[in-house]
Amino acid sequence: MLTKLSEDARRKMIWAEISYFSKWWAELDEQKRAMVRRLLKAGQLELVTGGWVMADEANSHYYALLDQLMEGHLWMQRHLGVQPSSGWAIDPFGHSPSMTYLLKGAGLQNMVIQRVHYAVKKHFAQQRTLEFLWRQNWDSSPRSDITCHMMPFYSYDVPHTCGPNPAVCCQFDFHRLPGRRVVCPWRTAPQPITEQNVKERAQLLLDQYRQKSRLFSSPVLLVPLGDDFRFMEASEWDVQFENYQKLFDYFDQHPELHVKARFGTLSDYFLALHKRLSAAGTTLPAVRGDFFTYADRDDHYWSGYFTSRPFYKRLDRTLEATLRATEILFSLTLAEMRRFHGDRRLVADFPARDHFLSLTAGRRNLALFQHHDAVTGTARDPVVVDYGTRLFLSILNLRKVLQSSAHWLLLLDKSQYHHNQSKPFLQMADSISAQDALPQKTLLMLSDEPRSLVVFNPTEQRRSAVISVVVDSPDARVVDAETGQPMAAQISAVWAEPSRVSTEAFQLDFVAELPPLSLVVYHVTKSSVGSTPRAQYTFSRHGNPTEVKSEHFQVSHLAEADIPLSLSNKHIQIWSSSETGLLQKLRLQSGLVRQIQVQFLWYGTTSKHDKSGAYLFLPGPEGAQLYSSSEPPLVRVSRGPIFSDITSCYKHFTHRVRLYHLEGHAGRSLEISNMVDIRSEVNRELVMRLISDVTNGNRFFSDLNGFQMQQRRTLAKLPLQANFYPMSSAAFVQDSTSRLSLLSAQSQAVASLRPGELEVVLDRRLQQDDNRGLGQGVTDNKLTSSLYELLLEDRRGGAQEVGGASVEHLSLLAHITSLCLCHPPVTMVTPSNSQLPKLRPFLPLGTSLPCDVHLLNLRTLEDTQEADTPSQEVALLLHRKGFDCSSAPQPALQCTWSKDEEVNLDDLFSPLQFRSVRRSGLTLLREHDEPDSVGQQTHITRLQPMEISAFRVELE
């Protein structure tokens, strides 16, 4: 590239993904780096989007989407001194407005997309609206607008970019000249351009350009010239540039053709487009909404990848939560150290630089996994293992940073701090043994000497949380280390098998009261026999009673076979079938009752030639078949003072619903967890379906990247697979009196095929490739867990209308429930045999943040002078959530929200103080910084509903 672009100033090139670019850059000598900077300055080379990867837009969560954008932009600023102005997303399988929001917030003005349903492309082409202003659903102003260009044809390769006829366009992909390694499938090869054929060739190409330009509202035309695995050898650069230059020269020499053509970058194109539009007084139309679900031909809807490789979709979110928790605690630790010393130095023994390198690696591994062939589940098996290993190792390394930061913060006498890599002061209460294994709780040995448990609350809200550890005694006592106050606790059985109790291990659960962003210390000791309340168990198995023995727990068998099982707490009561253990009905304290039936079903794949694969969902004509098993499931009911649950053990899955006996929001929803194993199956997909009597018609809502809700309409005229949509964290159905929300801790496909229904796909095992480039089926299934909260709410009042479509948000209760589901407390333990120094809790915030303000991140920035070193500056990212007011729970939530858009950051974060606060763009580029507010006594800023605000701050 460096050689070929330097040979001729008219040649241009664009590049998107910084992860690859940075690897290449690392190998360049200083002379070549200077060449790169020169080409960038001259506008011959342009970096587009500037994200770490070209991210998937369906399964990725907005935290990770923004983090990978920030990682790329900050790399560009540091090494190249440039920032991107145009987005280039030609390969993600469908497009989300959440991504456009982030791009606009990061300073981009224009963008290109490609994979949009062929019927939608046709409609936009007929209306000549392929170029439009993409606007956010909630925004009635043009503030969030970004100019978007939708490519009109089937693909981004050369045969599908010069015009409507691929057989003609392919003749202008000179990498396919006879004798080269790629050919034209349309059987007419390209010809080298000569003086003899230039006229005929130029006119043939121009005819395609003219036909394509009729689909657009301006005469400025974008013709991309590239493909996968291109421009890899010098000769390819030569044949493309030299032959096209001859065609362009011919156009120049023949003004009667009325065409000017040249090589360009995306910036060149959009500059020419905007110039032309403003000269003609044309304004582009505004478009709201998203572009899911994608189909590229026939009934080939790409709704399979919303679920493919669910084990890794879950691991992705585990890393995301671990990274966010570590970022926040590390930033608070550095600020606290600088305050402690008074001279803004760090503690000599604290490995701040090593920790910062672990954070950077964690950011980059999470960023890499947002790629449109990674979190999507559409990579080959060995590549999946490589991704998984990166995620897994980052979780382990980030945990070390978390433990080390907590260690320093908790010590009463800081001089006792000593960092020992081989013998850390704190360890995790669970461990992950491999990239494809689920976390296992560590067995804690108890004695009369107290063992310290340290719990970190990574959320900005005070919360009551149930902390769960596994101990070696059925009798244990937990006290708050600071006050000595005993905590409510319960002992439950650890089940080695569905009906066999472990005799060595016991599950200890206690209720922790956790202030926001706090580290709280608890002491656990062995206690007198029978002093800790124990769970009581009831078993039911129709026609085949199971013998269950336990010396420590009261176990009984259900006498009456057809009486429904029931559990209740202060807020809700549920009824489940005694035969299956599956939910049937739910009642709120307010009196609202809804039939809510849980079912499990199988989808097969069609008997036609084209079958489901990693990308495509092509179910058989019979639709979903009810799950049935040769023997009835074992149903286990547990009842205790902290929680009660019902577990159904089937061959392919274990399903559990649990109610917590807690005050506050934690007791208002029903926790649903599934452990799924379909490794024995062939061409089958397992779904969990909720069937309720909510009368929502054909409308339901699913989230986009955990950032916003999007209305969906189930349409009978479309094939079944077209009615499945991506769900990162939430979906709901509602009518005038109630709303039923399903909140999830991982991404998967969701549908509402009939009124009152919601279904999610749990796992898919498919034996064949679906001909979209992967070259294999999906058969690397694992034992996979999925976690949900089910929330039923009373409702009154309607939705807000913006531009004719109803814009809905989650309720405040749903937001808080989702926050706690996705960011569980982090539990650490001190080694059993150590003499403990005095610890005291770390309580950085005086009060919770308002419950509509989410602390998205508190991310330590790299030092501008010294690479790979933390600076004193921190990126503070706040997201003010839009929320639905039609359901206000009784009693009210224990949190506040402000009616004003103005907030005082000093008050929000008190007693933390800011030495300086500068508002910046979402990726914290210095060019986007607003003037410093150092001199100001108070830091008042605007936070508007739905908006993310970014600040460059120095903490005191």
Order of alpha helices (4+ residues) and beta strands (2+ residues): alpha-beta-alpha-alpha-beta-alpha-beta-alpha-beta-alpha-beta-beta-alpha-alpha-alpha-alpha-beta-alpha-alpha-alpha-beta-beta-beta-beta-beta-beta-beta-beta-beta-beta-beta-beta-beta-beta-beta-beta-beta-beta-beta-beta-beta-beta-beta-beta-beta-beta-beta-beta-beta-beta-beta-beta-alpha-beta-beta-beta-beta-alpha-beta-beta-beta
